[in-house]
Amino acid sequence: MQGDTLTVAFAALPTSLAPHAARSWHKSQVLALVYEGLTRLDQRLQPAPALATDWDVSADGLVYTMRLRRGVQFHHGKELEAADVRYSFQQAASSQAAQQDEGAPFPLIAAIHTPDVHTVRFVLKEPYAPFLTKLTVTYCPIIPDGTASTTSSVPPGTGPFQVGQFQSGHSIVLKKFTGYWENGLPRLDSVVLHRVEYAATRLQLLQRSEVDFILLDPLFQRTTPSAYESQVVQTLSAPTGTFSVILHTQRQPFAQADVRRALAWAIDKAALTQEVLGEYGVAINQPFAPEASLWHFTVAGPGGNMAQAKALLARAGYADGISVNLPVIAEAALFVKTALALQKQLQAAGIRIQVDVLPEESVRDRIRQGTWDLLLRGEESQPDPDDVYFRALHSSSIGGSNLSGYASPALDTLLSTGRRTFDLGTRRNIYRQVVTQMQAEVPELYLFMARWPVAWRPQVQGYDRELLRCCLMHTLTEIANQGFKTMWLTK
C-alpha cells in the first residue's frame, strides 16, 4: 500500500541542514530529499532536467539560458521564480564552504540575469564544458529569495519531503510535501532517519524489522557471512568512490619516473583488492566505472609484473630496492588495511614501506611539511573528468589537490583544453590521452573502487535497482535517493 513511514539507518547524520553551509556526504544524503537543483544527473551521469526543463548554450560556450519548470512550489507555498535561483547562487557563492570547494562553479560565473520570472541566464567568464553538471543540488540547492541558508535555519525547498523534526546528528523526520511537482510522488508519508554507528547493529535492526532500509559498508560485508540474505533483499551499487596511492614526485626516490613505474608494475591490483575488500571491491586503473560513465577508456596500465618492477628499479639505480614511508590516518580502517596490504605485496619487489599509523592531524602535518613518500587518497566519484584530473594533475593545483607535485606542460594543455571543449567525441579523445599519460608517468595510481551494499526489508517496494546500480558516492544525492520518493511499504 502507498503511504506509511520508511525507517532508515545510516552510520551518521548531519549536525546541520543549512543548505549552503559546509557540505558532507551525510548531509547531502538528506538535502537531496528536501531541496533540488536546476539539473540532476541521469544514470549515465549526464545532466538532465530538474527545476530547469531545458536550456540553450551560446555558440561561444559563455551563456547558458535556463527555462524554469512552471508551477513548482516551495514547501511554504511560494512559487519558484528566477529571482529565487539568482539569490540561491549568490548565497552559495558567498559561503565559506563554496570558497573552500575547488569543484564549485561559482568563480566561473560572471553574471546571473533574470530576463523574466521563468528564465535564468548565466554568463561565464570562460567556456566550461561541465557547467551543467554543477547546477545540481550538490552545489546549489534552490531556496526562496531572502531566506537564510548558511545558519542553523532550514529554509523551505522544493523537494519531495520537508523537514518535520531535526535532532542534530541523531535523527531526522521528513514529511511528505503534498505540493510536490512530480505527480503522484512521493508515495511515502514520511521518512525517519536514525544514526546507528555500527554496521552490525544496523543489520540486526533490519533483521528484527525495526528499520526498513540500511546502508552497510564494504569492510563489514567482507568479514560477515551472507546467510542473512534470505531475510532481507539486498543489491549492490556500482563501484563507488575511488581509492588511489599518490607518489611524491618532487622527492626522491619518486622524483624518478622509472621508480614510480616500478611501483606500478609491482602492484597486483586484483590480488590487492581481493585481500582488502573481496567481492566488495573492484580493481581499477582510472577513476570511472565502465558501466556508469562515458569517461572510462580501454587503456592498458602497468601492474602484476615483479620482474619488470625490479628491472626498472635497477635502471634507476636502486638495484637493492627502496625504503619509503606511507603515513595513514589511524581512524580510517579501510586506509590502514590498504596500506598494510600494499606493504606486504611490494616487499617482493624490494619496495619496503614503513606504514605510519597516525592521528589525522599528524598526517595533515606530514603533508604540509612534505615529509611523506606515499599517500592514500579516497575520494567521492565524480560525474565529469575535469573534476578529477584537473585538480589532481594540473600544475596550477600544486599546493592544493595536486598532492603529488606532478607538473607537465603537455598535460596542462590537455587538461585546459578538455574543460573548454564541448564536442563529446573530441573531449573523450582528450581525456583518453590524459589517462594514457597518467598510466605512463604514474604521479598517482588508482587501486580500486568499493561496493557499498544497501539492504531493505521485502515490504519495501518501488525502489529502482537501476538507480542504485549506477549510483556513485558523489552522485548518491542526485541518483540513489531519488528512489526514496518512489518507494512504498506493503503490509
N, C-alpha and C positions, 0 to 999 in steps of 0.2 A: 504494500500500500504506500501511497505517497504521504509525505509529511513526516512527523516524528523527529527525534533528535539523534544525530550521529555523534558518538562519543569517540574522541581521538586522543591517542597518547603519543607525544613527541618527547625526545630526550631533553629539550629545553624550549622555553618560550621567551618572547621578548620582554624586556623591562620597560619598554616604551613603544607606543604605537604612533608617535608623531611621524607623519608620512615623509617629511623632507629632512628629518634628522638622520643621524648615522645609521647606515644600513647594516644588517646582518642577515645570514641565511634564515635564521629562525623568525626574525621579524618579517622578512619578505614573504615567507610562507603564509603569514596571516594577512599582511597588507594586500596581497593579491586577491583575497576574498572580499575585501572591503572597498578597494579602490581599483581603478582601471587607468590605462594609458591610452594614447591616441592609436597606437598599434599594439598588436600582440604577435607572438611568434607561432607559426604553424608547425606541423610535425616534421617539416624539413628545415626548421629553424629560419624560415623566411618571414619577413614582415607581412602581416595580414591585418585587415580592418578590425578595429575595436571601437573606440569613441569617434574615430575618423572613419568614414565609409569609403573614401577614395581620395586620391591626391594626384597632383601633377608636379613634375620636376622640370625646371627650365633646362634648356639645351646646354648651358654652361655649368649645370650642377650646383648652382648657388641659391636657387629659390625653390622652396617646397610649399605648395599651396594645398592645404588640408581642408577638406569639407567635413564638417561635423555631422554626426548622426542626429537626426531630428527627434524630438520628444524624449530625450534622455533626462531623467530626473536625479538630483542628488537625494540623499536619504531624508533631508528635511523639506523636500518638496520643490525646491527651486529647479528650474530647467537649465540644463547645460547651455552655456553660451561661449563665444570666442573669448570674451574677457576673462572667463574662468581659466581657460587654457593659458593665456598670456600671463596671468597672475601666478598660476602654478609654476610655470617655468621660471619666472622671476624669483619666486620664493625658493625654489630648489637651487637655482644658480647661486643665490646669496648665502646658502647654508654652508657651514663649516664642512659638513660631510661631502658636499659636491667638490669643494676646493681640495679635498684630500683624495678624491677618486680620480685616478688617471683615465678611467674609461668614460667618465661623464661627458656629455656632449656640449655642455653649456659654454665653455670657452670658444667653441666654434661658431656660436650664434652671434651675428652682428646686430640683428634687429628682429622683432616679432611684430607683425602688423595684423590688425583685425579689420579688414575691409567691410565686413558685415557680421551680424551676430552668429552666423553659421560657418564662417570661413576664417582660418588662421594661416598666415603666411610667414614662414621662417626664411630669413635671409642669412646665408652663411658667409663667413669670412673667406673660405676657400672650399673647393669641392671636397666632399667627404662621402664616399660611397656607402658606408654602413649607417648613415644617419637615421634611416627609418627603423633600424633595429634599436636605436637609442630612444625611441619615443614610447617605449613600453612602460608598464607600471614599475618596473625595476628602477628606472632612472627618474621618472617624474609622474607620480600619482596625481591625478587631476582632482583638485578641491575647489570649492566655491571662492570666488573673488572676495578678498578681505578677511578670510579666516586664518587663524594662526596655524602653522604647520611644523614648527621646529621646537615647540614647547611640549609640556605634558598633555596638552589637549588632544582630542581625537576629532578632527573636523569631519563633516559628512563626506562620503564618497559616492560613487555611482555603482559600486559592485553589487553582487547578488546577496550579500549579507551586510548587516550593520552591527556595530559593537553594542552588545547589551550590558555585559559586565566585564571588567578587566581587573584582575589581581596581578600586579606586576611580577612577571617571572614565574607565576604559579598556575593560573588558569584564565581562560577567556571564554565567554559565551557570545556567540554570534547568532543574531536573529535574522530570519528571512526578511528580505526587503521586498515587500509586495508590489512596489512600483518599478521593479527591475525591467529593463527594456527588452530583454530576450523573453519572448512569450513562453509561458509555462515553467519558467525557471526562477529561482531554484526550486527543487522538488522537496527538499527537506524544510522543516520548520525552523530548525536550529542546529548549530554545530557547537559542541562543547569540547574545548581543547584542554588537556591536562599535561603538566610537566611530570614525566616519570623518567628519572635519570637513567636507570639501568635497563638494558635491552631484555634481560631475563625477566625482570618484573613486568615489562610491557607485554611480553609474550604470555606470561602467566595470567595477566588480566584479560587478555584476549581469549585464552582458553577457557576462562571462567565466565566469559560473556559479560565482563564488567566494562569492557571497552569494545568498540566495533572495528576500529581501524588503527593500525600502528605502523610506524617506520622503524625498522630494525637497523642493524649496521653490519657490514661485511665481516669484521673481525669476530663478532659474536656468532654469526652464522657459520664461520669457518670451523668453530670448535663445538657446535651444537648439533646433535643428531636431528634428522629431519622427520622423526616419527610423528610430530605434531601435524604434519601436512594433511592428514585425514580429517583433522578437526577444524582447520581454517583454510580459506582459499588464499593462495599465495602466488604472486607473479614477481618477476624480476625486472627492474628497469634496465634500460640500455646502460652501457658503461657510463659512469658519471664522475666528473671531477678527474683531473689529471695529476699524476704523481711523476716527478722527474728529479734527476740529480743534476745540480749546477756545478760546473767546473770553473775555478778561479783562473781566468785566462791572463790575468795581469800578475800572476805569482807563480814562481816555479814550484813544481815541475809542469803544471798545466798551461804555462805560457807557451809551451811547445805543442804544436798541433799533433805531432806523432804520439805524444804521451796521452793526449785526450783521445785520439783514435784507439790507442791500445786499451784504454779503459772500456771504450765502447765495444771493442771486439771481444773483450774478456767476459762481458756480461751475457749470460743466457737468460733472456727476459722471460721466456716461457717457464723455465725452472724457477726463477726468482718469484714470478707471480704465483706459481703453484704453491711455493713454500709459504709465501706471505698470506695469500687470500684463497688459495684453492680455486674452486669453481666460481667464487665471487670476485675474481679479478680477471682482467683481460690485458694481455701484453700488447703494448703499442709502440710505434716509432714516431708518432705525431699526435697532436692533441685533439683530433677529431675522430669520432667513431664513424666507420663507413656506413652503418645502417641509418644514421641520423644526420648526415651532413653532406653538403656539396663540396666541402673543403678537405675531404680525405683523398689522398692520392696514392696510387700504387707505386711507391718508391722504395726500393730495397735499402735497408740500413745495415750497419755493422752489428755483429753480435755472435756469440756462441763459438768462437774460434780462438782457443788459448794459444795455439802456435802462432797465429797472426799477431796476437796481442804481445807475446814475448818478443817476436821479431821487431815490432815497432818500438818497444821499449829499448831494445838493444841498439837499434838505429839512432835513437835519441840520446844514447849514452848512458842508459840505465839497465845494463845487462843484469845487474844484481837486483833489479826491482826498485820500487819506490816506497817511501813511508809518508803517508798523508793523514790529515785529520778530518773528521766529519762531526761537527757539533750538532746535536739534535735535542729538541725540547722534550724534557722528561715526561710531561703530561700528555704528549701526543703518542699514544700507544702504537698507532699504525706506522708512524715515522720511526720509532725506536725499533720495531720489528723489521722494517725495511732496511734500516741501517745495519742491523746485525746480520741480516741475510746477505747484503752486499759484502760486508766484511768477510764472511765465510766463503762466499763464492769467488771473490777476487784474490784470495790468498794464493790460489793455484797459479795465477799469472805473475806472482811476485809483487802484487799491489797490496801493501799492508796498510789497512785503515785503522786508525785509532778513533773509535767512536766515543765522543764525549757527550754523555747524557747530562744535560744541564737544565736549570730553570729557564723559562722563556726569556727573561730579561738578560740573563747571561749570554744566551745565544744571540740576542739582538746586539749586545755589546761586542761580541766577536765579529759580527757582520759589520758594524760601524768601524771597528778597528782594522778590518781586513785580515784578521789572523785566522783564516779558515782556508781549507783547500777544496772541500766538497760541501755542498748543502743539499738538503732535500726540500723540494717545493711541492706543495699540494695546493691546487687552485680549482676554483669553480670552472666548469667547462663554459665556453663562450660560443655565441652564435656566429661570430664573424672572425676571420683570421687576423684582421687588423688588431683586434682586442688582445690577441695572444702574441703575435710575432713582433709587432712594432714595439710593444712595451718591453718584451724580453730581449730583443736583439738590436734595436736601433741605437746608434751611438748617443743620440740625444737623451736616451733613457738611462745612461750610465749614472750611477748615484741614486737611481730610483729602482724601477722594476728590472732593469738590466743588471742583475747582480753579478753575472759572470764577468762584466767589464769588456765583453767582446765588441770589437769595432771593425767594420768592413765597409769601405766606401761603395763597393758594388752592391752589397746587401742593403745598405741605407737607400740607395737609388731604387732598388726593387720595392722596398717597404713603403717609401714615399709615393712611388707610382701606384702601388696597389691600392692605397687608400683614396686616390683621386680617380681611379678607373671604374667606370660604370658598366661597361660591356662584360657580361658574365664570363664568356669564353676567354677574353683577354685577361681578365682578372684571375681566373683559375690558372692560366698558364704562368702568370707572375708568381702565384703562391706555390705552384709546383716547383719553380726554380728556387724559391725560398727554402722549401723543405729539402730539396736536393743539396743546397749549400749547407744547411744545418746538419744534415747527415754526414757531410764530408768534413766539416770543421769542428763539430761537437762542442759548442760552448755550453750546451745543455742537452741532456739525453732523457727523452721520455721513456718511462718504465712501464707503467700500467694505468688502467682505469679500474675503479672499484664499482661493483654492482651493489646498489643499495636496495635490499628487499623491502617490499611493502606487503603486509598481510591484513586480511579482514575476515570477518565472520561471513558465513554463507548467506545470512539475512541481508547483507549489504548488496544492493542491486544497482545497476545503471552506471557502474564505473567503467570507463573506456580503457581497456587494457592497452590499446594502441597509443593512447596519450602517455601512459606510463612507460611503455616500451621505448618511446623516443625521447623521454624527458632527460634532461641533463641537469646537473646540480644547479647551475646558474638559472636555467630556464624552468626549474620546478615551479617557480612563481607564475610564469606565463602559461605553462602547459599542464603539469600534473594536477595542480589544484583546480584547474578548470573542471576536472572530473567531479569535484565536490558538488558543484551546482546541478549535476545531472543525477546524483545518487538518490536512492530512496531505500527504505527498510521494509522487509516483509516480516510478517508475524511468525 
